[in-house]
Amino acid sequence: MTDRIPVLEASSIPAVTREQMREVDRLMIEEYGIQLIQMMENAGLQLARLVRHLFDSAVQDGRVLVLAGRGNNGGGGLVAARRLAAWGSAVSVVLADDPETFEGVPAHQLGILRQMALPLEQWNGDMPEHDIILDALIGYGLRGTPRGVASDLIAAANESTAPVVSLDVPSGMDVDMDTALEVAVRATATLTLALPKAGLFRPEARPYVGALYLGDISVPPALYERMGLGSPQLFADGQLVELTS
């Protein structure tokens, strides 16, 4: 992918807290009828497009490893895995949770990958061979510090020499920064969704976020206006934007 990604000054657009983003999601579903599966498809597509843009030859000729939790963030990662595999990439997925515990739309996305016979495994302590990592373990809803398998996978991603692209926020980051960053992915790049999360701009977050991009999940500008966030026209030139400070 060689298309230029437009650049926006981060200070020119609003950033949102955890609760504001939850309200965006609620209004999308309850008021506008834009369902979770649509948002998840958009998120995964934008992640796959960004990875192709940043690492085109490596994605085509190398191995992409997706780390996915069982929540909606993980579901977006599973969509990206499907898209990249359909575009010809060698993709494997490591799940942070027992696949039988997946529910709702993430379970639906997992079922598609099973039908495609994509390499899937639950974390067993070993990382499959990879050239790029997609981090879709934990989304913006995290409070506190990750524990258990999620913490182990974050550590494994950080120990890898491969570039890491995080979906929405680096896994382990509390977007309201209520807690210190003790366990979090140190991403090469982060694709945040809809509007940037306020915590991404904190000075202590910078070593974890990497290059910051914004992806379109089809939020109507009128929804933001209703929330008192203005009416930002963010994606007139495409579905991805690079944010600079």
BALOBA-1460 file (C-alpha; in Angstrom, 3 decimals):
// residues 245
<rec num="1" residu="m" x="0.000" y="0.000" z="0.000"/>
<rec num="2" residu="t" x="1.599" y="3.272" z="-1.091"/>
<rec num="3" residu="d" x="-1.206" y="5.822" z="-0.651"/>
<rec num="4" residu="r" x="-0.190" y="8.800" z="1.430"/>
<rec num="5" residu="i" x="-1.818" y="9.027" z="4.858"/>
<rec num="6" residu="p" x="-2.963" y="12.572" z="5.707"/>
<rec num="7" residu="v" x="-1.359" y="14.245" z="8.718"/>
<rec num="8" residu="l" x="-3.290" y="16.130" z="11.403"/>
<rec num="9" residu="e" x="-2.058" y="18.154" z="14.347"/>
<rec num="10" residu="a" x="-3.302" y="16.267" z="17.402"/>
<rec num="11" residu="s" x="-4.122" y="19.475" z="19.238"/>
<rec num="12" residu="s" x="-6.630" y="20.394" z="16.516"/>
<rec num="13" residu="i" x="-9.057" y="17.595" z="17.402"/>
<rec num="14" residu="p" x="-10.755" y="16.514" z="20.636"/>
<rec num="15" residu="a" x="-9.494" y="13.610" z="22.731"/>
<rec num="16" residu="v" x="-11.842" y="11.463" z="24.794"/>
<rec num="17" residu="t" x="-11.875" y="9.796" z="28.181"/>
<rec num="18" residu="r" x="-12.897" y="6.206" z="28.789"/>
<rec num="19" residu="e" x="-16.457" y="7.205" z="29.688"/>
<rec num="20" residu="q" x="-16.801" y="9.494" z="26.672"/>
<rec num="21" residu="m" x="-15.720" y="6.678" z="24.363"/>
<rec num="22" residu="r" x="-18.223" y="4.361" z="25.989"/>
<rec num="23" residu="e" x="-20.884" y="6.966" z="25.251"/>
<rec num="24" residu="v" x="-19.752" y="7.148" z="21.628"/>
<rec num="25" residu="d" x="-20.133" y="3.374" z="21.355"/>
<rec num="26" residu="r" x="-23.535" y="3.456" z="23.047"/>
<rec num="27" residu="l" x="-24.893" y="6.182" z="20.793"/>
<rec num="28" residu="m" x="-23.551" y="4.452" z="17.698"/>
<rec num="29" residu="i" x="-25.506" y="1.312" z="18.547"/>
<rec num="30" residu="e" x="-28.618" y="2.610" z="20.279"/>
<rec num="31" residu="e" x="-29.265" y="5.859" z="18.422"/>
<rec num="32" residu="y" x="-27.696" y="5.409" z="14.995"/>
<rec num="33" residu="g" x="-28.138" y="1.665" z="14.526"/>
<rec num="34" residu="i" x="-24.469" y="1.142" z="13.701"/>
<rec num="35" residu="q" x="-23.874" y="-2.242" z="15.248"/>
<rec num="36" residu="l" x="-20.812" y="-3.573" z="17.038"/>
<rec num="37" residu="i" x="-19.995" y="-5.980" z="14.223"/>
<rec num="38" residu="q" x="-19.829" y="-3.048" z="11.799"/>
<rec num="39" residu="m" x="-17.535" y="-1.064" z="14.075"/>
<rec num="40" residu="m" x="-15.346" y="-4.122" z="14.611"/>
<rec num="41" residu="e" x="-15.095" y="-4.756" z="10.881"/>
<rec num="42" residu="n" x="-14.064" y="-1.145" z="10.335"/>
<rec num="43" residu="a" x="-11.484" y="-1.282" z="13.131"/>
<rec num="44" residu="g" x="-9.911" y="-4.482" z="11.837"/>
<rec num="45" residu="l" x="-9.853" y="-3.243" z="8.257"/>
<rec num="46" residu="q" x="-8.140" y="0.010" z="9.246"/>
<rec num="47" residu="l" x="-5.576" y="-1.911" z="11.307"/>
<rec num="48" residu="a" x="-4.806" y="-4.201" z="8.369"/>
<rec num="49" residu="r" x="-4.520" y="-1.202" z="6.030"/>
<rec num="50" residu="l" x="-2.137" y="0.595" z="8.377"/>
<rec num="51" residu="v" x="0.077" y="-2.462" z="8.787"/>
<rec num="52" residu="r" x="0.253" y="-2.844" z="5.001"/>
<rec num="53" residu="h" x="1.115" y="0.841" z="4.690"/>
<rec num="54" residu="l" x="3.877" y="0.757" z="7.306"/>
<rec num="55" residu="f" x="5.432" y="-2.625" z="6.524"/>
<rec num="56" residu="d" x="4.376" y="-3.471" z="2.972"/>
<rec num="57" residu="s" x="7.169" y="-5.831" z="1.942"/>
<rec num="58" residu="a" x="7.421" y="-7.405" z="5.391"/>
<rec num="59" residu="v" x="3.686" y="-8.054" z="5.437"/>
<rec num="60" residu="q" x="3.769" y="-9.589" z="1.977"/>
<rec num="61" residu="d" x="6.841" y="-11.746" z="2.489"/>
<rec num="62" residu="g" x="6.988" y="-12.174" z="6.256"/>
<rec num="63" residu="r" x="4.891" y="-13.565" z="9.088"/>
<rec num="64" residu="v" x="2.262" y="-11.559" z="10.938"/>
<rec num="65" residu="l" x="1.386" y="-12.596" z="14.499"/>
<rec num="66" residu="v" x="-1.860" y="-11.323" z="16.016"/>
<rec num="67" residu="l" x="-2.193" y="-11.364" z="19.817"/>
<rec num="68" residu="a" x="-5.902" y="-11.273" z="20.654"/>
<rec num="69" residu="g" x="-7.955" y="-11.130" z="23.808"/>
<rec num="70" residu="r" x="-11.570" y="-12.228" z="23.995"/>
<rec num="71" residu="g" x="-13.053" y="-8.720" z="24.140"/>
<rec num="72" residu="n" x="-13.994" y="-6.299" z="21.381"/>
<rec num="73" residu="n" x="-10.402" y="-5.163" z="20.927"/>
<rec num="74" residu="g" x="-9.434" y="-8.760" z="20.320"/>
<rec num="75" residu="g" x="-12.297" y="-9.092" z="17.858"/>
<rec num="76" residu="g" x="-10.857" y="-6.195" z="15.864"/>
<rec num="77" residu="g" x="-7.515" y="-7.988" z="15.809"/>
<rec num="78" residu="l" x="-9.202" y="-11.127" z="14.473"/>
<rec num="79" residu="v" x="-10.755" y="-9.089" z="11.665"/>
<rec num="80" residu="a" x="-7.303" y="-7.704" z="10.800"/>
<rec num="81" residu="a" x="-5.942" y="-11.260" z="10.769"/>
<rec num="82" residu="r" x="-8.655" y="-12.304" z="8.306"/>
<rec num="83" residu="r" x="-8.067" y="-9.297" z="6.062"/>
<rec num="84" residu="l" x="-4.305" y="-9.739" z="5.941"/>
<rec num="85" residu="a" x="-4.617" y="-13.467" z="5.292"/>
<rec num="86" residu="a" x="-7.066" y="-12.777" z="2.459"/>
<rec num="87" residu="w" x="-4.516" y="-10.328" z="0.981"/>
<rec num="88" residu="g" x="-1.895" y="-13.066" z="0.912"/>
<rec num="89" residu="s" x="-0.009" y="-12.611" z="4.184"/>
<rec num="90" residu="a" x="1.140" y="-15.490" z="6.384"/>
<rec num="91" residu="v" x="-0.884" y="-14.853" z="9.549"/>
<rec num="92" residu="s" x="-1.092" y="-16.720" z="12.839"/>
<rec num="93" residu="v" x="-3.082" y="-15.879" z="15.963"/>
<rec num="94" residu="v" x="-2.294" y="-16.404" z="19.632"/>
<rec num="95" residu="l" x="-5.282" y="-16.099" z="21.962"/>
<rec num="96" residu="a" x="-4.966" y="-14.817" z="25.501"/>
<rec num="97" residu="d" x="-8.021" y="-16.849" z="26.542"/>
<rec num="98" residu="d" x="-9.585" y="-20.249" z="25.998"/>
<rec num="99" residu="p" x="-11.420" y="-19.976" z="22.638"/>
<rec num="100" residu="e" x="-14.463" y="-21.587" z="24.241"/>
<rec num="101" residu="t" x="-14.836" y="-18.536" z="26.489"/>
<rec num="102" residu="f" x="-15.241" y="-16.106" z="23.556"/>
<rec num="103" residu="e" x="-18.757" y="-14.695" z="23.284"/>
<rec num="104" residu="g" x="-20.820" y="-12.468" z="21.024"/>
<rec num="105" residu="v" x="-19.181" y="-10.711" z="18.095"/>
<rec num="106" residu="p" x="-15.582" y="-11.706" z="19.001"/>
<rec num="107" residu="a" x="-16.714" y="-15.347" z="19.016"/>
<rec num="108" residu="h" x="-18.262" y="-14.784" z="15.597"/>
<rec num="109" residu="q" x="-14.960" y="-13.418" z="14.276"/>
<rec num="110" residu="l" x="-13.071" y="-16.333" z="15.795"/>
<rec num="111" residu="g" x="-15.451" y="-18.770" z="14.100"/>
<rec num="112" residu="i" x="-14.646" y="-17.235" z="10.716"/>
<rec num="113" residu="l" x="-10.920" y="-17.754" z="11.256"/>
<rec num="114" residu="r" x="-11.566" y="-21.347" z="12.221"/>
<rec num="115" residu="q" x="-13.481" y="-21.872" z="8.989"/>
<rec num="116" residu="m" x="-10.523" y="-20.376" z="7.124"/>
<rec num="117" residu="a" x="-8.204" y="-22.831" z="8.925"/>
<rec num="118" residu="l" x="-5.993" y="-19.933" z="10.000"/>
<rec num="119" residu="p" x="-3.324" y="-21.015" z="12.524"/>
<rec num="120" residu="l" x="-4.859" y="-20.395" z="15.961"/>
<rec num="121" residu="e" x="-3.570" y="-21.347" z="19.371"/>
<rec num="122" residu="q" x="-4.075" y="-20.424" z="22.973"/>
<rec num="123" residu="w" x="-0.988" y="-18.957" z="24.650"/>
<rec num="124" residu="n" x="1.272" y="-21.728" z="25.883"/>
<rec num="125" residu="g" x="4.360" y="-19.701" z="26.745"/>
<rec num="126" residu="d" x="5.949" y="-19.773" z="23.289"/>
<rec num="127" residu="m" x="5.630" y="-17.151" z="20.558"/>
<rec num="128" residu="p" x="5.227" y="-18.523" z="17.015"/>
<rec num="129" residu="e" x="7.779" y="-17.259" z="14.514"/>
<rec num="130" residu="h" x="6.905" y="-13.757" z="13.392"/>
<rec num="131" residu="d" x="8.173" y="-10.614" z="11.699"/>
<rec num="132" residu="i" x="5.395" y="-8.229" z="12.818"/>
<rec num="133" residu="i" x="3.124" y="-8.293" z="15.884"/>
<rec num="134" residu="l" x="-0.412" y="-6.921" z="16.042"/>
<rec num="135" residu="d" x="-1.408" y="-6.180" z="19.631"/>
<rec num="136" residu="a" x="-5.156" y="-6.625" z="20.157"/>
<rec num="137" residu="l" x="-5.111" y="-7.924" z="23.712"/>
<rec num="138" residu="i" x="-6.855" y="-5.214" z="25.753"/>
<rec num="139" residu="g" x="-8.786" y="-2.120" z="24.695"/>
<rec num="140" residu="y" x="-9.703" y="1.206" z="26.213"/>
<rec num="141" residu="g" x="-11.841" y="-0.325" z="28.982"/>
<rec num="142" residu="l" x="-8.889" y="-1.484" z="31.078"/>
<rec num="143" residu="r" x="-8.657" y="-0.239" z="34.654"/>
<rec num="144" residu="g" x="-5.602" y="-1.144" z="36.668"/>
<rec num="145" residu="t" x="-2.665" y="-3.335" z="35.715"/>
<rec num="146" residu="p" x="-2.943" y="-6.495" z="33.555"/>
<rec num="147" residu="r" x="-2.305" y="-9.762" z="35.314"/>
<rec num="148" residu="g" x="-1.848" y="-13.396" z="34.356"/>
<rec num="149" residu="v" x="-1.759" y="-14.401" z="30.699"/>
<rec num="150" residu="a" x="-2.319" y="-10.861" z="29.425"/>
<rec num="151" residu="s" x="0.713" y="-9.690" z="31.385"/>
<rec num="152" residu="d" x="2.773" y="-12.607" z="30.058"/>
<rec num="153" residu="l" x="1.828" y="-11.828" z="26.453"/>
<rec num="154" residu="i" x="2.628" y="-8.142" z="26.908"/>
<rec num="155" residu="a" x="6.052" y="-9.104" z="28.233"/>
<rec num="156" residu="a" x="6.589" y="-11.486" z="25.299"/>
<rec num="157" residu="a" x="5.657" y="-8.756" z="22.799"/>
<rec num="158" residu="n" x="8.080" y="-6.355" z="24.460"/>
<rec num="159" residu="e" x="10.860" y="-8.943" z="24.404"/>
<rec num="160" residu="s" x="10.414" y="-9.503" z="20.672"/>
<rec num="161" residu="t" x="12.628" y="-7.590" z="18.231"/>
<rec num="162" residu="a" x="9.729" y="-7.344" z="15.742"/>
<rec num="163" residu="p" x="7.755" y="-4.101" z="15.296"/>
<rec num="164" residu="v" x="4.453" y="-4.002" z="17.204"/>
<rec num="165" residu="v" x="1.288" y="-2.225" z="16.094"/>
<rec num="166" residu="s" x="-1.329" y="-1.778" z="18.828"/>
<rec num="167" residu="l" x="-5.058" y="-1.471" z="18.196"/>
<rec num="168" residu="d" x="-6.727" y="1.546" z="19.852"/>
<rec num="169" residu="v" x="-4.298" y="1.704" z="22.796"/>
<rec num="170" residu="p" x="-1.163" y="-0.244" z="23.710"/>
<rec num="171" residu="s" x="-2.410" y="-3.147" z="25.795"/>
<rec num="172" residu="g" x="-1.932" y="-2.416" z="29.485"/>
<rec num="173" residu="m" x="-2.509" y="1.328" z="29.192"/>
<rec num="174" residu="d" x="-5.275" y="2.803" z="31.329"/>
<rec num="175" residu="v" x="-6.533" y="5.506" z="28.951"/>
<rec num="176" residu="d" x="-7.464" y="7.800" z="31.839"/>
<rec num="177" residu="m" x="-4.028" y="7.142" z="33.357"/>
<rec num="178" residu="d" x="-5.564" y="6.343" z="36.738"/>
<rec num="179" residu="t" x="-2.666" y="3.989" z="37.389"/>
<rec num="180" residu="a" x="1.013" y="4.077" z="36.509"/>
<rec num="181" residu="l" x="2.164" y="2.182" z="33.437"/>
<rec num="182" residu="e" x="3.670" y="-0.884" z="35.050"/>
<rec num="183" residu="v" x="2.818" y="-3.514" z="32.423"/>
<rec num="184" residu="a" x="2.093" y="-2.222" z="28.909"/>
<rec num="185" residu="v" x="3.054" y="-2.926" z="25.320"/>
<rec num="186" residu="r" x="5.772" y="-0.677" z="23.924"/>
<rec num="187" residu="a" x="4.342" y="-0.215" z="20.460"/>
<rec num="188" residu="t" x="6.110" y="0.869" z="17.309"/>
<rec num="189" residu="a" x="2.811" y="2.411" z="16.228"/>
<rec num="190" residu="t" x="-0.688" y="2.679" z="17.661"/>
<rec num="191" residu="l" x="-3.906" y="2.891" z="15.651"/>
<rec num="192" residu="t" x="-6.476" y="4.561" z="17.879"/>
<rec num="193" residu="l" x="-10.111" y="4.548" z="16.771"/>
<rec num="194" residu="a" x="-12.785" y="7.209" z="16.228"/>
<rec num="195" residu="l" x="-11.108" y="9.880" z="18.390"/>
<rec num="196" residu="p" x="-7.786" y="9.670" z="20.215"/>
<rec num="197" residu="k" x="-7.898" y="8.644" z="23.851"/>
<rec num="198" residu="a" x="-6.678" y="11.377" z="26.172"/>
<rec num="199" residu="g" x="-4.106" y="9.195" z="27.938"/>
<rec num="200" residu="l" x="-2.204" y="8.636" z="24.700"/>
<rec num="201" residu="f" x="-0.898" y="12.190" z="24.918"/>
<rec num="202" residu="r" x="0.416" y="12.037" z="28.478"/>
<rec num="203" residu="p" x="4.219" y="12.425" z="28.613"/>
<rec num="204" residu="e" x="4.582" y="9.098" z="30.437"/>
<rec num="205" residu="a" x="2.672" y="7.332" z="27.613"/>
<rec num="206" residu="r" x="4.998" y="8.413" z="24.815"/>
<rec num="207" residu="p" x="7.471" y="5.491" z="25.079"/>
<rec num="208" residu="y" x="4.547" y="3.073" z="24.741"/>
<rec num="209" residu="v" x="2.465" y="4.656" z="21.963"/>
<rec num="210" residu="g" x="5.033" y="5.040" z="19.182"/>
<rec num="211" residu="a" x="3.779" y="6.716" z="16.013"/>
<rec num="212" residu="l" x="0.091" y="7.550" z="16.461"/>
<rec num="213" residu="y" x="-2.589" y="7.043" z="13.835"/>
<rec num="214" residu="l" x="-6.353" y="7.491" z="13.863"/>
<rec num="215" residu="g" x="-8.776" y="5.114" z="12.145"/>
<rec num="216" residu="d" x="-12.316" y="5.717" z="10.909"/>
<rec num="217" residu="i" x="-15.015" y="3.414" z="12.322"/>
<rec num="218" residu="s" x="-17.811" y="5.498" z="10.728"/>
<rec num="219" residu="v" x="-18.876" y="7.667" z="13.669"/>
<rec num="220" residu="p" x="-21.268" y="10.354" z="12.367"/>
<rec num="221" residu="p" x="-19.874" y="13.858" z="13.073"/>
<rec num="222" residu="a" x="-23.299" y="14.842" z="14.459"/>
<rec num="223" residu="l" x="-22.779" y="12.331" z="17.268"/>
<rec num="224" residu="y" x="-19.677" y="14.192" z="18.427"/>
<rec num="225" residu="e" x="-21.550" y="17.481" z="18.227"/>
<rec num="226" residu="r" x="-24.292" y="16.033" z="20.408"/>
<rec num="227" residu="m" x="-21.644" y="15.184" z="23.005"/>
<rec num="228" residu="g" x="-20.212" y="18.688" z="22.983"/>
<rec num="229" residu="l" x="-17.055" y="17.602" z="21.144"/>
<rec num="230" residu="g" x="-17.589" y="19.768" z="18.084"/>
<rec num="231" residu="s" x="-18.129" y="18.293" z="14.633"/>
<rec num="232" residu="p" x="-14.663" y="17.199" z="13.490"/>
<rec num="233" residu="q" x="-14.328" y="16.216" z="9.822"/>
<rec num="234" residu="l" x="-11.382" y="13.879" z="10.228"/>
<rec num="235" residu="f" x="-11.400" y="11.513" z="7.290"/>
<rec num="236" residu="a" x="-12.221" y="13.597" z="4.224"/>
<rec num="237" residu="d" x="-9.048" y="12.373" z="2.510"/>
<rec num="238" residu="g" x="-9.171" y="8.725" z="3.554"/>
<rec num="239" residu="q" x="-9.908" y="6.374" z="6.438"/>
<rec num="240" residu="l" x="-6.578" y="6.780" z="8.222"/>
<rec num="241" residu="v" x="-4.887" y="9.880" z="9.637"/>
<rec num="242" residu="e" x="-1.464" y="10.298" z="11.204"/>
<rec num="243" residu="l" x="-1.477" y="12.437" z="14.348"/>
<rec num="244" residu="t" x="1.464" y="14.653" z="15.179"/>
<rec num="245" residu="s" x="2.142" y="16.702" z="18.308"/>
